[in-house]
Structures are given as C-alpha cells and as structure tokens.
Amino acid sequence: MQWKWFVYILECIDHSYYTGMTWKPDRRWIQHVGGLGSLYTSIHPPKEIVYLEKYEDIEMARRREKQIKGWTRVKKEKLMKGEWVKW
C-alpha cells in the first residue's frame, strides 16, 4: 500500500497545536519552519511534528483533518498518546 496523504499535528513553541494535511510531510515541515506553511504557523512557529496519520485517499485525509481541527486540546492530546480511537 502506498500512502499518498498525511494528516499531521504540530506543536508550536507556545505549546499550541496546528493540524494540517499534506502529500509531502518533510517538505511541508520545511515550509512551516520557514514561515510559509500557514498563517497560523507564521505567527506561532512550530517546534515539532507530534502526530502523523497516513491515507491513500485525499477525501479521507480532508475529512480527518477537519475532524481533528474541531477537537479540544485534551482530545488531541489523547489522540497523540494513543488513548483515542482513530475513527
């Protein structure tokens, strides 16, 4: 199986989280670090990638990104720790 899309969570230096999706996580990380990844991460510089999920289908990745973005900080942290079921 070849993974084509990734949903990720970044922890920023101010300890906030940013959720996004990409097809090239390494390249996207460089964009975020350089201040070009998103408006949010240009204001809240990223510290590290703390979570990554893989998808074959762009629509599934989009739905998951939107779902996670709507979650509370506590729920995101449970997901990162493996305490929250993927679906």
Summary of the structure (lengths in Angstrom):
residues: 87
radius of gyration: 12.4
end to end distance: 19.7
largest distance: 36.5
contacts: 229
relative contact order: 0.23
helix: 40%
strand: 28%
